[in-house]
Structure formats: structure tokens, C-alpha cells
Amino acid sequence: PYPPDPATPQLQALVTIDALGRKCPIPIIMLAEQIRDVPVGGVIAVLADDPAAYSDVPAWCRMKSHECVFRTDLPSGWSFGIRRRY
């Protein structure tokens, strides 16, 4: 068997927040409340389709010193991965 891709486990979301259909700032509020549910270094995913979330989630990460590790297009909206830094 091939060795596992080293990038994959680090980007595996431990918690997924489904904020599809919710208007900002609800996805950010949900993220702020639930980021403590993953250990430091862990990744939490946010699914959101409010256009404001496209820039608000990465901006919140910068403001709070967490890392936005991915933003993937979904059929409607995006999936964001946020690595907890503290």
C-alpha cells in the first residue's frame, strides 16, 4: 500500500458547522461558539452560502489569529476549514 498523503489528516475536519441558508453574522457566531470544540491544531469546517461569508470567515480567522486552511466551492456556497491556533 502507498503511504497516506501527509496533507490529508491535517485538513480533516473534526467538527462541521452547517450554516447553509443562514445569513451573516450567524455563520461567524456559530464558528466562534464551536471552535472550542476542537483541540488546538485541529480543523473545524464551516459550510456557508451567504455571499458575505466568502470574505468574512477568512477575515475572522485573521482577526482571531486562527488559520483558514481551505475554502472549497460547493454547488451552493463554500466549505471553509479553520485550524484552531490557541
PDB file of N, CA, C and O in Angstrom:
ATOM      1  N   PRO A   1       0.827  -1.210   0.000  1.00  0.00           N
ATOM      2  CA  PRO A   1       0.000   0.000   0.000  1.00  0.00           C
ATOM      3  C   PRO A   1       0.860   1.258   0.000  1.00  0.00           C
ATOM      4  O   PRO A   1       1.981   1.267   0.509  1.00  0.00           O
ATOM      5  N   TYR A   2       0.319   2.298  -0.571  1.00  0.00           N
ATOM      6  CA  TYR A   2       1.017   3.582  -0.633  1.00  0.00           C
ATOM      7  C   TYR A   2       0.942   4.258   0.722  1.00  0.00           C
ATOM      8  O   TYR A   2      -0.032   4.076   1.452  1.00  0.00           O
ATOM      9  N   PRO A   3       1.957   5.034   1.067  1.00  0.00           N
ATOM     10  CA  PRO A   3       1.847   5.801   2.319  1.00  0.00           C
ATOM     11  C   PRO A   3       0.728   6.833   2.189  1.00  0.00           C
ATOM     12  O   PRO A   3       0.482   7.341   1.095  1.00  0.00           O
ATOM     13  N   PRO A   4       0.056   7.146   3.285  1.00  0.00           N
ATOM     14  CA  PRO A   4      -1.023   8.143   3.196  1.00  0.00           C
ATOM     15  C   PRO A   4      -0.469   9.506   2.820  1.00  0.00           C
ATOM     16  O   PRO A   4       0.681   9.830   3.119  1.00  0.00           O
ATOM     17  N   ASP A   5      -1.293  10.289   2.168  1.00  0.00           N
ATOM     18  CA  ASP A   5      -0.926  11.656   1.812  1.00  0.00           C
ATOM     19  C   ASP A   5      -0.741  12.446   3.107  1.00  0.00           C
ATOM     20  O   ASP A   5      -1.681  12.543   3.896  1.00  0.00           O
ATOM     21  N   PRO A   6       0.443  13.013   3.349  1.00  0.00           N
ATOM     22  CA  PRO A   6       0.665  13.693   4.630  1.00  0.00           C
ATOM     23  C   PRO A   6      -0.238  14.904   4.848  1.00  0.00           C
ATOM     24  O   PRO A   6      -0.471  15.296   5.992  1.00  0.00           O
ATOM     25  N   ALA A   7      -0.746  15.498   3.785  1.00  0.00           N
ATOM     26  CA  ALA A   7      -1.583  16.699   3.952  1.00  0.00           C
ATOM     27  C   ALA A   7      -3.002  16.343   4.392  1.00  0.00           C
ATOM     28  O   ALA A   7      -3.680  17.153   5.024  1.00  0.00           O
ATOM     29  N   THR A   8      -3.446  15.140   4.060  1.00  0.00           N
ATOM     30  CA  THR A   8      -4.847  14.799   4.290  1.00  0.00           C
ATOM     31  C   THR A   8      -5.248  14.824   5.763  1.00  0.00           C
ATOM     32  O   THR A   8      -6.232  15.487   6.094  1.00  0.00           O
ATOM     33  N   PRO A   9      -4.535  14.132   6.677  1.00  0.00           N
ATOM     34  CA  PRO A   9      -5.021  14.126   8.058  1.00  0.00           C
ATOM     35  C   PRO A   9      -5.057  15.512   8.686  1.00  0.00           C
ATOM     36  O   PRO A   9      -5.922  15.784   9.518  1.00  0.00           O
ATOM     37  N   GLN A  10      -4.145  16.387   8.309  1.00  0.00           N
ATOM     38  CA  GLN A  10      -4.108  17.718   8.918  1.00  0.00           C
ATOM     39  C   GLN A  10      -5.294  18.571   8.486  1.00  0.00           C
ATOM     40  O   GLN A  10      -5.651  19.523   9.179  1.00  0.00           O
ATOM     41  N   LEU A  11      -5.904  18.248   7.358  1.00  0.00           N
ATOM     42  CA  LEU A  11      -7.034  19.037   6.876  1.00  0.00           C
ATOM     43  C   LEU A  11      -8.367  18.356   7.160  1.00  0.00           C
ATOM     44  O   LEU A  11      -9.418  18.855   6.758  1.00  0.00           O
ATOM     45  N   GLN A  12      -8.329  17.229   7.845  1.00  0.00           N
ATOM     46  CA  GLN A  12      -9.557  16.507   8.191  1.00  0.00           C
ATOM     47  C   GLN A  12     -10.297  17.298   9.270  1.00  0.00           C
ATOM     48  O   GLN A  12      -9.773  17.519  10.362  1.00  0.00           O
ATOM     49  N   ALA A  13     -11.513  17.717   8.952  1.00  0.00           N
ATOM     50  CA  ALA A  13     -12.295  18.489   9.924  1.00  0.00           C
ATOM     51  C   ALA A  13     -12.801  17.574  11.027  1.00  0.00           C
ATOM     52  O   ALA A  13     -13.357  16.509  10.758  1.00  0.00           O
ATOM     53  N   LEU A  14     -12.606  17.991  12.257  1.00  0.00           N
ATOM     54  CA  LEU A  14     -13.080  17.234  13.411  1.00  0.00           C
ATOM     55  C   LEU A  14     -14.534  17.570  13.730  1.00  0.00           C
ATOM     56  O   LEU A  14     -15.267  16.742  14.271  1.00  0.00           O
ATOM     57  N   VAL A  15     -14.943  18.787  13.391  1.00  0.00           N
ATOM     58  CA  VAL A  15     -16.319  19.259  13.609  1.00  0.00           C
ATOM     59  C   VAL A  15     -16.741  19.988  12.348  1.00  0.00           C
ATOM     60  O   VAL A  15     -15.941  20.720  11.766  1.00  0.00           O
ATOM     61  N   THR A  16     -17.986  19.806  11.909  1.00  0.00           N
ATOM     62  CA  THR A  16     -18.517  20.535  10.757  1.00  0.00           C
ATOM     63  C   THR A  16     -19.740  21.324  11.200  1.00  0.00           C
ATOM     64  O   THR A  16     -20.668  20.777  11.797  1.00  0.00           O
ATOM     65  N   ILE A  17     -19.727  22.616  10.900  1.00  0.00           N
ATOM     66  CA  ILE A  17     -20.845  23.514  11.192  1.00  0.00           C
ATOM     67  C   ILE A  17     -21.619  23.720   9.893  1.00  0.00           C
ATOM     68  O   ILE A  17     -21.061  24.207   8.910  1.00  0.00           O
ATOM     69  N   ASP A  18     -22.881  23.360   9.884  1.00  0.00           N
ATOM     70  CA  ASP A  18     -23.712  23.565   8.698  1.00  0.00           C
ATOM     71  C   ASP A  18     -24.473  24.875   8.867  1.00  0.00           C
ATOM     72  O   ASP A  18     -25.505  24.930   9.536  1.00  0.00           O
ATOM     73  N   ALA A  19     -23.945  25.924   8.249  1.00  0.00           N
ATOM     74  CA  ALA A  19     -24.590  27.238   8.306  1.00  0.00           C
ATOM     75  C   ALA A  19     -25.220  27.586   6.958  1.00  0.00           C
ATOM     76  O   ALA A  19     -25.491  28.755   6.683  1.00  0.00           O
ATOM     77  N   LEU A  20     -25.453  26.583   6.122  1.00  0.00           N
ATOM     78  CA  LEU A  20     -26.097  26.831   4.827  1.00  0.00           C
ATOM     79  C   LEU A  20     -27.488  27.401   5.059  1.00  0.00           C
ATOM     80  O   LEU A  20     -28.252  26.902   5.885  1.00  0.00           O
ATOM     81  N   GLY A  21     -27.802  28.459   4.311  1.00  0.00           N
ATOM     82  CA  GLY A  21     -29.099  29.113   4.453  1.00  0.00           C
ATOM     83  C   GLY A  21     -29.161  30.132   5.584  1.00  0.00           C
ATOM     84  O   GLY A  21     -30.184  30.791   5.767  1.00  0.00           O
ATOM     85  N   ARG A  22     -28.088  30.266   6.334  1.00  0.00           N
ATOM     86  CA  ARG A  22     -28.059  31.234   7.446  1.00  0.00           C
ATOM     87  C   ARG A  22     -27.353  32.505   6.973  1.00  0.00           C
ATOM     88  O   ARG A  22     -26.328  32.442   6.293  1.00  0.00           O
ATOM     89  N   LYS A  23     -27.906  33.636   7.334  1.00  0.00           N
ATOM     90  CA  LYS A  23     -27.323  34.919   6.931  1.00  0.00           C
ATOM     91  C   LYS A  23     -26.257  35.355   7.924  1.00  0.00           C
ATOM     92  O   LYS A  23     -26.340  35.057   9.115  1.00  0.00           O
ATOM     93  N   CYS A  24     -25.249  36.069   7.414  1.00  0.00           N
ATOM     94  CA  CYS A  24     -24.231  36.630   8.304  1.00  0.00           C
ATOM     95  C   CYS A  24     -24.916  37.597   9.248  1.00  0.00           C
ATOM     96  O   CYS A  24     -25.837  38.308   8.846  1.00  0.00           O
ATOM     97  N   PRO A  25     -24.482  37.633  10.495  1.00  0.00           N
ATOM     98  CA  PRO A  25     -23.247  37.060  11.040  1.00  0.00           C
ATOM     99  C   PRO A  25     -23.405  35.676  11.651  1.00  0.00           C
ATOM    100  O   PRO A  25     -22.506  35.228  12.362  1.00  0.00           O
ATOM    101  N   ILE A  26     -24.523  34.971  11.400  1.00  0.00           N
ATOM    102  CA  ILE A  26     -24.773  33.690  12.070  1.00  0.00           C
ATOM    103  C   ILE A  26     -23.645  32.677  11.835  1.00  0.00           C
ATOM    104  O   ILE A  26     -23.222  32.035  12.797  1.00  0.00           O
ATOM    105  N   PRO A  27     -23.129  32.498  10.593  1.00  0.00           N
ATOM    106  CA  PRO A  27     -22.033  31.522  10.442  1.00  0.00           C
ATOM    107  C   PRO A  27     -20.811  31.853  11.307  1.00  0.00           C
ATOM    108  O   PRO A  27     -20.173  30.950  11.848  1.00  0.00           O
ATOM    109  N   ILE A  28     -20.489  33.126  11.437  1.00  0.00           N
ATOM    110  CA  ILE A  28     -19.343  33.537  12.268  1.00  0.00           C
ATOM    111  C   ILE A  28     -19.643  33.295  13.743  1.00  0.00           C
ATOM    112  O   ILE A  28     -18.771  32.847  14.488  1.00  0.00           O
ATOM    113  N   ILE A  29     -20.862  33.585  14.164  1.00  0.00           N
ATOM    114  CA  ILE A  29     -21.241  33.352  15.560  1.00  0.00           C
ATOM    115  C   ILE A  29     -21.163  31.857  15.872  1.00  0.00           C
ATOM    116  O   ILE A  29     -20.654  31.465  16.922  1.00  0.00           O
ATOM    117  N   MET A  30     -21.665  31.029  14.964  1.00  0.00           N
ATOM    118  CA  MET A  30     -21.610  29.579  15.167  1.00  0.00           C
ATOM    119  C   MET A  30     -20.157  29.102  15.253  1.00  0.00           C
ATOM    120  O   MET A  30     -19.819  28.266  16.090  1.00  0.00           O
ATOM    121  N   LEU A  31     -19.307  29.643  14.379  1.00  0.00           N
ATOM    122  CA  LEU A  31     -17.885  29.282  14.396  1.00  0.00           C
ATOM    123  C   LEU A  31     -17.242  29.700  15.716  1.00  0.00           C
ATOM    124  O   LEU A  31     -16.520  28.915  16.330  1.00  0.00           O
ATOM    125  N   ALA A  32     -17.498  30.929  16.154  1.00  0.00           N
ATOM    126  CA  ALA A  32     -16.902  31.429  17.398  1.00  0.00           C
ATOM    127  C   ALA A  32     -17.326  30.585  18.594  1.00  0.00           C
ATOM    128  O   ALA A  32     -16.535  30.351  19.507  1.00  0.00           O
ATOM    129  N   GLU A  33     -18.581  30.126  18.586  1.00  0.00           N
ATOM    130  CA  GLU A  33     -19.081  29.316  19.702  1.00  0.00           C
ATOM    131  C   GLU A  33     -18.503  27.903  19.695  1.00  0.00           C
ATOM    132  O   GLU A  33     -18.296  27.309  20.753  1.00  0.00           O
ATOM    133  N   GLN A  34     -18.241  27.363  18.498  1.00  0.00           N
ATOM    134  CA  GLN A  34     -17.890  25.949  18.413  1.00  0.00           C
ATOM    135  C   GLN A  34     -16.405  25.677  18.194  1.00  0.00           C
ATOM    136  O   GLN A  34     -15.992  24.519  18.257  1.00  0.00           O
ATOM    137  N   ILE A  35     -15.590  26.692  17.943  1.00  0.00           N
ATOM    138  CA  ILE A  35     -14.172  26.426  17.702  1.00  0.00           C
ATOM    139  C   ILE A  35     -13.528  25.783  18.928  1.00  0.00           C
ATOM    140  O   ILE A  35     -12.544  25.056  18.802  1.00  0.00           O
ATOM    141  N   ARG A  36     -14.077  26.048  20.108  1.00  0.00           N
ATOM    142  CA  ARG A  36     -13.535  25.422  21.325  1.00  0.00           C
ATOM    143  C   ARG A  36     -13.814  23.922  21.372  1.00  0.00           C
ATOM    144  O   ARG A  36     -13.267  23.215  22.218  1.00  0.00           O
ATOM    145  N   ASP A  37     -14.662  23.435  20.465  1.00  0.00           N
ATOM    146  CA  ASP A  37     -14.984  22.005  20.432  1.00  0.00           C
ATOM    147  C   ASP A  37     -13.903  21.172  19.744  1.00  0.00           C
ATOM    148  O   ASP A  37     -13.963  19.942  19.765  1.00  0.00           O
ATOM    149  N   VAL A  38     -12.918  21.832  19.135  1.00  0.00           N
ATOM    150  CA  VAL A  38     -11.803  21.091  18.528  1.00  0.00           C
ATOM    151  C   VAL A  38     -10.531  21.424  19.301  1.00  0.00           C
ATOM    152  O   VAL A  38     -10.403  22.531  19.825  1.00  0.00           O
ATOM    153  N   PRO A  39      -9.587  20.483  19.383  1.00  0.00           N
ATOM    154  CA  PRO A  39      -8.342  20.768  20.102  1.00  0.00           C
ATOM    155  C   PRO A  39      -7.481  21.770  19.342  1.00  0.00           C
ATOM    156  O   PRO A  39      -7.638  21.941  18.133  1.00  0.00           O
ATOM    157  N   VAL A  40      -6.582  22.425  20.046  1.00  0.00           N
ATOM    158  CA  VAL A  40      -5.624  23.324  19.392  1.00  0.00           C
ATOM    159  C   VAL A  40      -4.892  22.515  18.317  1.00  0.00           C
ATOM    160  O   VAL A  40      -4.424  21.405  18.572  1.00  0.00           O
ATOM    161  N   GLY A  41      -4.800  23.089  17.113  1.00  0.00           N
ATOM    162  CA  GLY A  41      -4.194  22.390  15.982  1.00  0.00           C
ATOM    163  C   GLY A  41      -5.206  21.633  15.145  1.00  0.00           C
ATOM    164  O   GLY A  41      -4.901  21.219  14.027  1.00  0.00           O
ATOM    165  N   GLY A  42      -6.418  21.445  15.680  1.00  0.00           N
ATOM    166  CA  GLY A  42      -7.469  20.749  14.952  1.00  0.00           C
ATOM    167  C   GLY A  42      -8.159  21.672  13.961  1.00  0.00           C
ATOM    168  O   GLY A  42      -8.025  22.893  14.031  1.00  0.00           O
ATOM    169  N   VAL A  43      -8.901  21.067  13.036  1.00  0.00           N
ATOM    170  CA  VAL A  43      -9.597  21.820  11.988  1.00  0.00           C
ATOM    171  C   VAL A  43     -11.099  21.690  12.189  1.00  0.00           C
ATOM    172  O   VAL A  43     -11.620  20.598  12.417  1.00  0.00           O
ATOM    173  N   ILE A  44     -11.783  22.823  12.099  1.00  0.00           N
ATOM    174  CA  ILE A  44     -13.243  22.869  12.130  1.00  0.00           C
ATOM    175  C   ILE A  44     -13.699  23.363  10.761  1.00  0.00           C
ATOM    176  O   ILE A  44     -13.105  24.288  10.206  1.00  0.00           O
ATOM    177  N   ALA A  45     -14.740  22.757  10.217  1.00  0.00           N
ATOM    178  CA  ALA A  45     -15.256  23.151   8.903  1.00  0.00           C
ATOM    179  C   ALA A  45     -16.531  23.955   9.081  1.00  0.00           C
ATOM    180  O   ALA A  45     -17.324  23.706   9.990  1.00  0.00           O
ATOM    181  N   VAL A  46     -16.711  24.925   8.192  1.00  0.00           N
ATOM    182  CA  VAL A  46     -17.943  25.717   8.167  1.00  0.00           C
ATOM    183  C   VAL A  46     -18.494  25.651   6.751  1.00  0.00           C
ATOM    184  O   VAL A  46     -17.794  25.968   5.789  1.00  0.00           O
ATOM    185  N   LEU A  47     -19.749  25.240   6.628  1.00  0.00           N
ATOM    186  CA  LEU A  47     -20.446  25.266   5.345  1.00  0.00           C
ATOM    187  C   LEU A  47     -21.338  26.493   5.355  1.00  0.00           C
ATOM    188  O   LEU A  47     -22.173  26.648   6.245  1.00  0.00           O
ATOM    189  N   ALA A  48     -21.167  27.369   4.367  1.00  0.00           N
ATOM    190  CA  ALA A  48     -21.940  28.616   4.332  1.00  0.00           C
ATOM    191  C   ALA A  48     -22.211  29.012   2.888  1.00  0.00           C
ATOM    192  O   ALA A  48     -21.398  28.762   1.998  1.00  0.00           O
ATOM    193  N   ASP A  49     -23.375  29.637   2.667  1.00  0.00           N
ATOM    194  CA  ASP A  49     -23.713  30.099   1.318  1.00  0.00           C
ATOM    195  C   ASP A  49     -24.077  31.578   1.271  1.00  0.00           C
ATOM    196  O   ASP A  49     -24.422  32.089   0.205  1.00  0.00           O
ATOM    197  N   ASP A  50     -24.006  32.272   2.397  1.00  0.00           N
ATOM    198  CA  ASP A  50     -24.218  33.718   2.386  1.00  0.00           C
ATOM    199  C   ASP A  50     -22.995  34.350   1.719  1.00  0.00           C
ATOM    200  O   ASP A  50     -21.869  34.085   2.140  1.00  0.00           O
ATOM    201  N   PRO A  51     -23.191  35.188   0.678  1.00  0.00           N
ATOM    202  CA  PRO A  51     -22.029  35.779  -0.009  1.00  0.00           C
ATOM    203  C   PRO A  51     -21.053  36.479   0.931  1.00  0.00           C
ATOM    204  O   PRO A  51     -19.853  36.498   0.660  1.00  0.00           O
ATOM    205  N   ALA A  52     -21.540  37.052   2.027  1.00  0.00           N
ATOM    206  CA  ALA A  52     -20.648  37.740   2.963  1.00  0.00           C
ATOM    207  C   ALA A  52     -19.664  36.767   3.615  1.00  0.00           C
ATOM    208  O   ALA A  52     -18.558  37.163   3.982  1.00  0.00           O
ATOM    209  N   ALA A  53     -20.053  35.505   3.760  1.00  0.00           N
ATOM    210  CA  ALA A  53     -19.188  34.520   4.416  1.00  0.00           C
ATOM    211  C   ALA A  53     -17.900  34.299   3.633  1.00  0.00           C
ATOM    212  O   ALA A  53     -16.867  33.971   4.217  1.00  0.00           O
ATOM    213  N   TYR A  54     -17.952  34.477   2.305  1.00  0.00           N
ATOM    214  CA  TYR A  54     -16.772  34.244   1.461  1.00  0.00           C
ATOM    215  C   TYR A  54     -15.568  35.034   1.960  1.00  0.00           C
ATOM    216  O   TYR A  54     -14.451  34.518   1.975  1.00  0.00           O
ATOM    217  N   SER A  55     -15.786  36.269   2.366  1.00  0.00           N
ATOM    218  CA  SER A  55     -14.688  37.095   2.890  1.00  0.00           C
ATOM    219  C   SER A  55     -14.706  37.184   4.413  1.00  0.00           C
ATOM    220  O   SER A  55     -13.658  37.380   5.027  1.00  0.00           O
ATOM    221  N   ASP A  56     -15.887  37.042   5.036  1.00  0.00           N
ATOM    222  CA  ASP A  56     -15.981  37.197   6.492  1.00  0.00           C
ATOM    223  C   ASP A  56     -15.288  36.071   7.257  1.00  0.00           C
ATOM    224  O   ASP A  56     -14.656  36.330   8.281  1.00  0.00           O
ATOM    225  N   VAL A  57     -15.394  34.828   6.784  1.00  0.00           N
ATOM    226  CA  VAL A  57     -14.773  33.717   7.518  1.00  0.00           C
ATOM    227  C   VAL A  57     -13.251  33.872   7.523  1.00  0.00           C
ATOM    228  O   VAL A  57     -12.650  33.810   8.596  1.00  0.00           O
ATOM    229  N   PRO A  58     -12.594  34.071   6.360  1.00  0.00           N
ATOM    230  CA  PRO A  58     -11.136  34.286   6.417  1.00  0.00           C
ATOM    231  C   PRO A  58     -10.750  35.530   7.223  1.00  0.00           C
ATOM    232  O   PRO A  58      -9.729  35.521   7.911  1.00  0.00           O
ATOM    233  N   ALA A  59     -11.547  36.595   7.150  1.00  0.00           N
ATOM    234  CA  ALA A  59     -11.241  37.811   7.917  1.00  0.00           C
ATOM    235  C   ALA A  59     -11.339  37.536   9.416  1.00  0.00           C
ATOM    236  O   ALA A  59     -10.503  38.008  10.186  1.00  0.00           O
ATOM    237  N   TRP A  60     -12.358  36.771   9.838  1.00  0.00           N
ATOM    238  CA  TRP A  60     -12.488  36.412  11.251  1.00  0.00           C
ATOM    239  C   TRP A  60     -11.270  35.604  11.704  1.00  0.00           C
ATOM    240  O   TRP A  60     -10.756  35.803  12.805  1.00  0.00           O
ATOM    241  N   CYS A  61     -10.813  34.687  10.839  1.00  0.00           N
ATOM    242  CA  CYS A  61      -9.632  33.877  11.172  1.00  0.00           C
ATOM    243  C   CYS A  61      -8.418  34.774  11.415  1.00  0.00           C
ATOM    244  O   CYS A  61      -7.693  34.586  12.392  1.00  0.00           O
ATOM    245  N   ARG A  62      -8.198  35.738  10.539  1.00  0.00           N
ATOM    246  CA  ARG A  62      -7.064  36.656  10.709  1.00  0.00           C
ATOM    247  C   ARG A  62      -7.211  37.470  11.995  1.00  0.00           C
ATOM    248  O   ARG A  62      -6.253  37.631  12.751  1.00  0.00           O
ATOM    249  N   MET A  63      -8.409  37.976  12.232  1.00  0.00           N
ATOM    250  CA  MET A  63      -8.661  38.809  13.404  1.00  0.00           C
ATOM    251  C   MET A  63      -8.445  38.024  14.701  1.00  0.00           C
ATOM    252  O   MET A  63      -7.954  38.576  15.686  1.00  0.00           O
ATOM    253  N   LYS A  64      -8.809  36.751  14.702  1.00  0.00           N
ATOM    254  CA  LYS A  64      -8.725  35.909  15.905  1.00  0.00           C
ATOM    255  C   LYS A  64      -7.456  35.056  15.938  1.00  0.00           C
ATOM    256  O   LYS A  64      -7.290  34.236  16.841  1.00  0.00           O
ATOM    257  N   SER A  65      -6.558  35.241  14.963  1.00  0.00           N
ATOM    258  CA  SER A  65      -5.287  34.506  14.896  1.00  0.00           C
ATOM    259  C   SER A  65      -5.470  33.002  14.733  1.00  0.00           C
ATOM    260  O   SER A  65      -4.664  32.220  15.238  1.00  0.00           O
ATOM    261  N   HIS A  66      -6.525  32.593  14.032  1.00  0.00           N
ATOM    262  CA  HIS A  66      -6.681  31.207  13.618  1.00  0.00           C
ATOM    263  C   HIS A  66      -6.301  31.153  12.140  1.00  0.00           C
ATOM    264  O   HIS A  66      -6.094  32.197  11.522  1.00  0.00           O
ATOM    265  N   GLU A  67      -6.207  29.968  11.571  1.00  0.00           N
ATOM    266  CA  GLU A  67      -5.736  29.833  10.188  1.00  0.00           C
ATOM    267  C   GLU A  67      -6.841  29.256   9.310  1.00  0.00           C
ATOM    268  O   GLU A  67      -7.378  28.186   9.596  1.00  0.00           O
ATOM    269  N   CYS A  68      -7.175  29.970   8.243  1.00  0.00           N
ATOM    270  CA  CYS A  68      -8.118  29.443   7.250  1.00  0.00           C
ATOM    271  C   CYS A  68      -7.291  28.570   6.307  1.00  0.00           C
ATOM    272  O   CYS A  68      -6.529  29.086   5.490  1.00  0.00           O
ATOM    273  N   VAL A  69      -7.440  27.245   6.419  1.00  0.00           N
ATOM    274  CA  VAL A  69      -6.577  26.325   5.682  1.00  0.00           C
ATOM    275  C   VAL A  69      -7.151  25.916   4.339  1.00  0.00           C
ATOM    276  O   VAL A  69      -6.414  25.452   3.468  1.00  0.00           O
ATOM    277  N   PHE A  70      -8.467  26.080   4.155  1.00  0.00           N
ATOM    278  CA  PHE A  70      -9.036  25.856   2.827  1.00  0.00           C
ATOM    279  C   PHE A  70     -10.369  26.563   2.690  1.00  0.00           C
ATOM    280  O   PHE A  70     -11.068  26.826   3.669  1.00  0.00           O
ATOM    281  N   ARG A  71     -10.699  26.863   1.438  1.00  0.00           N
ATOM    282  CA  ARG A  71     -12.023  27.392   1.066  1.00  0.00           C
ATOM    283  C   ARG A  71     -12.359  26.700  -0.246  1.00  0.00           C
ATOM    284  O   ARG A  71     -11.737  26.966  -1.274  1.00  0.00           O
ATOM    285  N   THR A  72     -13.341  25.817  -0.207  1.00  0.00           N
ATOM    286  CA  THR A  72     -13.697  24.995  -1.353  1.00  0.00           C
ATOM    287  C   THR A  72     -15.098  25.362  -1.825  1.00  0.00           C
ATOM    288  O   THR A  72     -16.009  25.542  -1.018  1.00  0.00           O
ATOM    289  N   ASP A  73     -15.258  25.472  -3.132  1.00  0.00           N
ATOM    290  CA  ASP A  73     -16.584  25.750  -3.685  1.00  0.00           C
ATOM    291  C   ASP A  73     -17.492  24.533  -3.519  1.00  0.00           C
ATOM    292  O   ASP A  73     -17.077  23.397  -3.749  1.00  0.00           O
ATOM    293  N   LEU A  74     -18.727  24.787  -3.119  1.00  0.00           N
ATOM    294  CA  LEU A  74     -19.773  23.772  -3.075  1.00  0.00           C
ATOM    295  C   LEU A  74     -20.772  24.095  -4.180  1.00  0.00           C
ATOM    296  O   LEU A  74     -20.709  25.185  -4.749  1.00  0.00           O
ATOM    297  N   PRO A  75     -21.699  23.179  -4.505  1.00  0.00           N
ATOM    298  CA  PRO A  75     -22.717  23.513  -5.520  1.00  0.00           C
ATOM    299  C   PRO A  75     -23.444  24.819  -5.185  1.00  0.00           C
ATOM    300  O   PRO A  75     -23.805  25.586  -6.078  1.00  0.00           O
ATOM    301  N   SER A  76     -23.653  25.061  -3.879  1.00  0.00           N
ATOM    302  CA  SER A  76     -24.210  26.331  -3.435  1.00  0.00           C
ATOM    303  C   SER A  76     -23.435  26.756  -2.195  1.00  0.00           C
ATOM    304  O   SER A  76     -23.667  26.230  -1.107  1.00  0.00           O
ATOM    305  N   GLY A  77     -22.531  27.689  -2.351  1.00  0.00           N
ATOM    306  CA  GLY A  77     -21.761  28.186  -1.218  1.00  0.00           C
ATOM    307  C   GLY A  77     -20.357  27.612  -1.165  1.00  0.00           C
ATOM    308  O   GLY A  77     -19.779  27.248  -2.189  1.00  0.00           O
ATOM    309  N   TRP A  78     -19.810  27.535   0.060  1.00  0.00           N
ATOM    310  CA  TRP A  78     -18.414  27.143   0.250  1.00  0.00           C
ATOM    311  C   TRP A  78     -18.256  26.299   1.494  1.00  0.00           C
ATOM    312  O   TRP A  78     -19.093  26.317   2.397  1.00  0.00           O
ATOM    313  N   SER A  79     -17.171  25.565   1.518  1.00  0.00           N
ATOM    314  CA  SER A  79     -16.739  24.869   2.720  1.00  0.00           C
ATOM    315  C   SER A  79     -15.422  25.506   3.133  1.00  0.00           C
ATOM    316  O   SER A  79     -14.486  25.582   2.337  1.00  0.00           O
ATOM    317  N   PHE A  80     -15.348  25.960   4.366  1.00  0.00           N
ATOM    318  CA  PHE A  80     -14.133  26.579   4.902  1.00  0.00           C
ATOM    319  C   PHE A  80     -13.539  25.642   5.944  1.00  0.00           C
ATOM    320  O   PHE A  80     -14.266  24.997   6.699  1.00  0.00           O
ATOM    321  N   GLY A  81     -12.226  25.573   5.977  1.00  0.00           N
ATOM    322  CA  GLY A  81     -11.547  24.832   7.034  1.00  0.00           C
ATOM    323  C   GLY A  81     -10.725  25.803   7.872  1.00  0.00           C
ATOM    324  O   GLY A  81      -9.913  26.558   7.337  1.00  0.00           O
ATOM    325  N   ILE A  82     -10.932  25.786   9.172  1.00  0.00           N
ATOM    326  CA  ILE A  82     -10.254  26.707  10.076  1.00  0.00           C
ATOM    327  C   ILE A  82      -9.458  25.892  11.082  1.00  0.00           C
ATOM    328  O   ILE A  82     -10.010  25.055  11.796  1.00  0.00           O
ATOM    329  N   ARG A  83      -8.149  26.145  11.132  1.00  0.00           N
ATOM    330  CA  ARG A  83      -7.301  25.463  12.112  1.00  0.00           C
ATOM    331  C   ARG A  83      -7.249  26.305  13.385  1.00  0.00           C
ATOM    332  O   ARG A  83      -6.904  27.487  13.349  1.00  0.00           O
ATOM    333  N   ARG A  84      -7.593  25.684  14.498  1.00  0.00           N
ATOM    334  CA  ARG A  84      -7.555  26.372  15.791  1.00  0.00           C
ATOM    335  C   ARG A  84      -6.100  26.544  16.200  1.00  0.00           C
ATOM    336  O   ARG A  84      -5.333  25.582  16.207  1.00  0.00           O
ATOM    337  N   ARG A  85      -5.721  27.773  16.542  1.00  0.00           N
ATOM    338  CA  ARG A  85      -4.332  28.092  16.882  1.00  0.00           C
ATOM    339  C   ARG A  85      -4.078  28.259  18.382  1.00  0.00           C
ATOM    340  O   ARG A  85      -2.922  28.255  18.805  1.00  0.00           O
ATOM    341  N   TYR A  86      -5.116  28.403  19.186  1.00  0.00           N
ATOM    342  CA  TYR A  86      -4.918  28.560  20.637  1.00  0.00           C
ATOM    343  C   TYR A  86      -6.138  28.087  21.371  1.00  0.00           C
ATOM    344  O   TYR A  86      -6.175  28.135  22.601  1.00  0.00           O
TER     345      TYR A  86
END
